[in-house]
């Protein structure tokens, strides 16, 4: 049985190592585990979601664990920092799904949550909530956002639309699945009598059957599940790494595809605007004015001299570098190959003018020729050592078309 590469969080793994290395601190940290065992005759898939509200809302969703008949798996690991008998960890949610040959998922349900014991609030929790105790396992109506492949992501909004969810760690697309159970374990605690951690282990049996969405859940026992972790813990780390790298590659492919789609949409929108302008009398007159303006003789940045200062100039050159210094405002500076000392540059207090014309990645215009029209300023406003033209609107700069 293979683990999801996302199942173990680094924080839990490190905490486990530290608690094992320092038994004197064992009473400060406790753990709650839920092991699910398939006692039925058909396969079932399991997803879990760990909820935390300590630093804003957070829901870490992991899955799937595919449980064939006879398989057992730890599907929830919760950590608690009180570690005293009866106190609970933050809740987790568990969902079940049946997947057909076309990978279409149908939620499994549990009509009655079995009794796995009770948790107890400490005096402060009881005073503030008015609740002394409650069941470890209850039915749930919480919606989880899932997809058909292996997943591991973080959701930071308590109310999420699965169709439009953009989660940390996974691009989806997602569909909603009702979680069957809410799990609030009493974490393990330190026993001074035995000088070891005790409790924190919970066992759930499900018995899925053909053509039946009810899972017929019941409480399991430690004896029935002895050795259920062996298959999981003995899985090859290289296999986990391979799964992780595949997931990273798939996420990058999705991000690249989205970026290409956005760029294609931008270009298509520009094309439609230009098409509409060709028959608009106002824009026809404007273009004629622009042609007259851009038809003025061009000068090279390498020919800059003090005689340019204060004059309207039409300058064209090859871009050597584009840099942006963040601030209020942020300043963009374009340096030219023809002026390697930076004696003449082009600058703008609105980098969005350039990104709107040339795209978000301004490094893409390095090596290409642009032309600008404007008054040459000296002393300069930006990083030129002698003079510059300041671009204040999109009519003052454009890409120079190849002859």
CORZILIN-V453385 format. One record per residue. N is the residue number from 1. PHI is phi in radians with two decimals (* if undefined). OMEGA is omega in degrees with one decimal (NA if undefined). NEAR is the number of other ideal C-beta (glycine too) atoms within 12 Angstrom. Layout:
BEGIN
n/phi/omega/near
N/PHI/OMEGA/NEAR
N/PHI/OMEGA/NEAR
END
This chain:
BEGIN
n/phi/omega/near
1/*/-173.9/29
2/-1.72/176.0/24
3/-1.50/167.1/31
4/-1.22/-180.0/37
5/-1.14/-177.5/30
6/-1.72/-167.8/32
7/-1.10/-179.0/35
8/-1.55/170.8/27
9/-1.46/-178.1/23
10/-1.09/-177.5/12
11/-1.11/179.8/17
12/-1.20/-179.8/26
13/-1.09/179.6/16
14/-1.14/179.9/15
15/-1.09/178.7/27
16/-1.12/-179.9/23
17/-1.11/-178.0/14
18/-1.16/-179.3/18
19/-1.19/178.0/28
20/-1.24/-177.7/17
21/-1.41/-176.8/12
22/-2.29/-176.5/14
23/-1.07/179.0/15
24/-1.10/-179.7/13
25/-1.76/-172.2/17
26/-1.05/-177.1/29
27/-1.25/-178.5/26
28/-1.51/-176.1/23
29/-2.30/175.9/33
30/-2.27/-176.8/37
31/-2.31/173.6/35
32/-2.18/-176.2/40
33/-2.12/172.6/39
34/-2.09/176.3/45
35/-1.81/178.0/39
36/-1.91/-179.9/50
37/-2.15/179.7/40
38/-1.54/178.0/37
39/-1.73/-176.4/28
40/-1.62/-175.4/28
41/-2.02/177.3/17
42/-2.28/-179.2/29
43/-1.30/176.9/27
44/-2.41/177.2/49
45/-1.94/-172.8/40
46/-2.18/174.4/52
47/-2.22/177.7/52
48/-2.24/179.8/45
49/-2.43/-178.9/42
50/-1.73/-176.0/42
51/-1.80/175.1/31
52/-2.45/179.4/25
53/-2.28/-175.7/13
54/-1.12/-178.3/13
55/-2.24/-173.1/7
56/1.53/-175.9/13
57/-1.25/179.3/17
58/-2.61/177.3/22
59/-2.31/-179.9/35
60/-1.72/-174.5/37
61/-1.83/-179.4/45
62/-2.39/176.2/38
63/2.88/-4.4/44
64/-1.67/166.0/37
65/-1.82/-179.5/40
66/-1.56/-178.7/30
67/-1.87/172.5/41
68/-1.35/177.1/21
69/-0.91/-179.4/20
70/1.63/-179.5/21
71/-1.41/173.8/33
72/-2.27/-176.3/35
73/-2.73/169.5/42
74/-1.34/-175.9/40
75/-1.92/177.8/48
76/-2.36/170.8/47
77/-2.26/-179.8/38
78/-2.03/178.8/41
79/-1.98/176.1/34
80/-2.24/-174.2/38
81/-1.87/176.1/25
82/-1.56/172.9/29
83/1.18/176.8/31
84/-1.91/-173.0/29
85/-0.95/174.7/26
86/1.65/-177.2/30
87/-1.50/-170.8/33
88/-1.82/172.6/44
89/-1.62/175.8/37
90/-1.10/-173.5/30
91/-1.25/171.4/32
92/-2.27/179.1/41
93/-2.11/-178.1/40
94/-2.20/177.6/54
95/-2.10/-178.6/46
96/-2.23/179.1/45
97/-2.52/170.9/36
98/-1.79/177.4/33
99/-1.89/178.7/28
100/-1.56/-176.3/14
101/-1.13/178.5/7
102/-1.61/178.6/8
103/1.12/173.6/17
104/-1.48/-174.6/13
105/-1.80/174.2/30
106/-2.21/-175.9/24
107/-1.21/170.0/32
108/-1.51/-176.9/37
109/-2.22/175.6/29
110/-2.22/-175.1/35
111/-1.27/-178.9/15
112/-2.47/-179.7/18
113/-1.32/179.0/29
114/-1.17/-178.6/30
115/-1.44/176.7/17
116/-1.91/179.2/37
117/1.89/-177.9/28
118/-2.23/170.3/21
119/-1.79/177.4/38
120/-2.27/173.3/25
121/-1.31/170.8/23
122/-1.28/-172.4/23
123/-1.07/-179.0/14
124/-1.23/178.5/10
125/-1.07/-180.0/20
126/-1.14/-178.8/18
127/-1.17/-176.2/11
128/-1.43/-177.6/10
129/-1.74/-175.7/15
130/1.33/-178.2/10
131/-2.08/-179.2/17
132/-1.60/-175.3/16
133/-2.69/179.1/20
134/-2.92/-177.7/27
135/-1.29/177.2/27
136/-1.14/-175.8/38
137/-2.15/177.2/38
138/-2.38/173.7/28
139/-1.22/-175.7/23
140/-2.31/173.4/29
141/-2.04/-177.1/18
142/-1.23/177.8/31
143/-1.62/174.3/28
144/-1.83/176.3/43
145/-1.67/-175.0/36
146/-2.33/167.1/41
147/-2.40/-167.3/33
148/-1.37/-175.8/23
149/-1.61/173.8/29
150/-1.06/-176.2/31
151/-2.56/174.6/41
152/-2.86/-174.3/36
153/-2.56/178.6/35
154/-2.04/176.4/27
155/-1.91/-175.6/36
156/-1.90/176.3/22
157/-1.99/-176.8/18
158/-1.15/178.1/15
159/-1.90/-174.4/14
160/-2.23/171.7/26
161/-1.62/-174.1/17
162/-1.06/-177.6/24
163/-1.19/-177.5/14
164/-2.06/-175.9/16
165/-1.15/171.3/30
166/-2.06/-171.3/24
167/-1.70/176.2/31
168/-1.29/175.0/20
169/1.81/-177.0/27
170/-2.77/-176.8/32
171/-1.58/-179.8/26
172/1.37/3.0/29
173/-1.28/-173.8/21
174/-1.92/169.6/29
175/-2.33/-175.1/26
176/-1.35/175.3/25
177/-2.39/179.0/37
178/-1.35/175.3/30
179/-1.25/-177.3/39
180/-1.43/-169.5/42
181/-2.39/169.3/44
182/-2.00/-173.4/34
183/-2.07/177.9/47
184/-2.17/-172.1/39
185/-1.34/164.5/43
186/-1.41/-174.2/38
187/-1.28/178.6/40
188/-1.10/-178.6/37
189/-2.37/-176.8/32
190/-1.47/178.1/27
191/-1.78/178.4/18
192/-1.21/-179.8/13
193/-1.22/-177.8/9
194/-1.82/-179.4/12
195/1.04/178.8/12
196/-2.70/176.6/17
197/-1.40/-180.0/30
198/-2.30/177.8/23
199/1.33/176.5/31
200/1.58/-178.4/40
201/-1.81/-179.6/32
202/-2.24/-174.5/43
203/-2.31/-178.8/36
204/-2.26/174.9/45
205/-1.78/171.2/32
206/-2.14/-176.4/46
207/-2.29/-179.6/28
208/-1.17/-178.8/36
209/-2.24/178.3/20
210/-1.04/175.1/13
211/1.02/-179.5/11
212/-2.50/-178.7/19
213/-1.41/176.4/23
214/-1.29/-172.4/21
215/-1.66/175.5/38
216/0.91/-175.6/26
217/-1.38/176.6/37
218/-2.63/177.8/23
219/-1.25/176.1/26
220/-1.73/179.6/28
221/-2.35/-178.6/19
222/-1.08/-177.5/20
223/-1.11/179.9/11
224/-1.12/-173.9/19
225/-1.81/177.9/30
226/-0.94/177.6/15
227/1.48/-177.2/16
228/-1.17/-179.4/33
229/-1.55/-173.1/24
230/-1.07/-177.7/15
231/-1.10/-179.0/21
232/-1.22/-173.5/29
233/-1.27/-178.9/18
234/-1.62/-179.7/15
235/-1.11/-173.6/22
236/-1.25/179.6/15
237/-1.04/179.6/15
238/-1.14/177.5/12
239/-1.19/177.2/18
240/-1.12/179.3/24
241/-1.09/178.8/15
242/-1.08/178.7/17
243/-1.05/-179.9/25
244/-1.11/-178.4/23
245/-1.14/176.8/15
246/-1.10/180.0/18
247/-1.11/178.5/25
248/-1.10/-179.9/20
249/-1.11/179.6/14
250/-1.14/178.5/23
251/-1.12/178.7/27
252/-1.15/178.5/15
253/-1.06/179.4/15
254/-1.14/179.9/21
255/-1.12/178.4/17
256/-1.10/180.0/15
257/-1.13/178.4/15
258/-1.14/179.6/18
259/-1.13/178.5/17
260/-1.13/179.3/15
261/-1.12/178.7/14
262/-1.13/179.4/17
263/-1.15/178.2/20
264/-1.11/178.9/15
265/-1.15/178.5/14
266/-1.12/179.7/20
267/-1.14/179.2/16
268/-1.17/177.1/14
269/-1.10/177.0/15
270/-1.10/179.8/19
271/-1.08/-179.3/14
272/-1.15/177.9/13
273/-1.10/179.8/14
274/-1.12/178.9/15
275/-1.13/180.0/13
276/-1.16/-176.9/14
277/-1.20/-173.8/18
278/-1.09/-178.2/15
279/-1.92/-178.7/11
280/-1.62/-177.8/14
281/-0.97/179.9/11
282/-1.10/-178.8/13
283/-1.28/176.6/17
284/-1.11/178.3/15
285/-1.14/179.4/13
286/-1.10/-179.9/16
287/-1.11/177.9/20
288/-1.12/176.5/14
289/-1.13/179.2/14
290/-1.11/179.7/20
291/-1.09/177.7/13
292/-1.14/-179.1/13
293/-1.14/-176.4/22
294/-1.33/177.6/25
295/-1.40/178.5/14
296/-1.12/-179.6/19
297/-0.99/-179.6/15
298/-1.68/175.8/21
299/-2.07/179.9/28
300/-1.61/175.5/24
301/-0.98/179.6/39
302/-1.22/-179.4/21
303/-1.65/-176.9/22
304/-0.99/173.3/33
305/-2.57/-178.9/19
306/-1.07/-179.7/15
307/-1.16/178.7/14
308/-1.31/-169.8/29
309/-1.02/179.0/22
310/1.46/-178.5/15
311/-1.80/172.1/21
312/-1.39/-175.6/19
313/-2.20/174.1/34
314/-1.95/-172.4/29
315/-2.07/175.9/41
316/-2.33/179.8/34
317/-2.83/-178.9/36
318/-1.60/-176.2/25
319/-1.22/176.9/34
320/-1.77/-176.0/28
321/-2.80/172.2/24
322/-2.17/179.9/33
323/-2.34/178.5/25
324/-2.26/175.3/26
325/-1.79/-177.1/17
326/-1.18/178.5/10
327/3.02/179.5/11
328/-2.22/2.8/7
329/-1.48/171.7/19
330/-1.49/-176.6/20
331/-1.86/174.5/28
332/-1.79/178.7/38
333/-2.27/176.5/33
334/-1.98/175.8/46
335/-1.81/-174.5/32
336/-2.02/176.1/39
337/-1.11/-178.1/24
338/-1.25/178.8/26
339/-2.27/-172.7/32
340/-1.07/179.2/17
341/-1.40/-177.9/18
342/1.34/178.7/28
343/-1.08/177.3/28
344/-2.27/177.5/42
345/-2.40/171.4/42
346/-1.99/179.4/47
347/-2.42/179.9/38
348/-2.76/173.8/37
349/-1.44/-179.3/22
350/-2.28/178.5/22
351/-0.98/-179.5/27
352/-1.10/175.4/21
353/-1.05/-177.0/29
354/-1.31/179.0/37
355/-1.15/177.6/23
356/-1.15/-179.7/21
357/-1.49/-169.3/27
358/-2.02/-179.2/29
359/1.78/-175.2/23
360/-1.15/-179.1/19
361/-1.58/-176.7/14
362/-1.27/174.4/27
363/-1.11/-179.3/19
364/-1.19/-179.8/18
365/-1.61/175.0/30
366/-1.10/-178.0/20
367/1.62/177.8/16
368/-1.79/-177.4/25
369/-1.76/173.4/27
370/-2.17/176.1/40
371/-2.29/-179.3/35
372/-2.32/174.9/43
373/-2.27/178.4/32
374/3.01/-179.8/29
375/-1.42/178.2/23
376/-1.39/-175.3/35
377/-1.88/174.0/27
378/-2.69/7.2/26
379/-1.16/-173.0/15
380/-1.26/175.9/26
381/-1.47/-174.6/25
382/-2.24/-164.9/32
383/-1.47/174.4/27
384/-1.22/-178.0/32
385/-1.48/-179.3/19
386/-2.42/-175.7/24
387/-2.57/178.2/36
388/-2.75/167.6/38
389/-1.96/178.8/41
390/-1.65/178.7/31
391/-1.62/-177.1/36
392/-1.96/174.7/23
393/-2.67/-173.1/19
394/-1.26/178.1/21
395/-1.38/-175.1/19
396/-1.72/-178.9/29
397/-2.58/175.5/38
398/-2.80/176.5/28
399/-1.33/179.2/22
400/-1.47/-178.7/22
401/-1.22/179.3/11
402/-1.16/-179.1/6
403/-1.18/NA/5
END
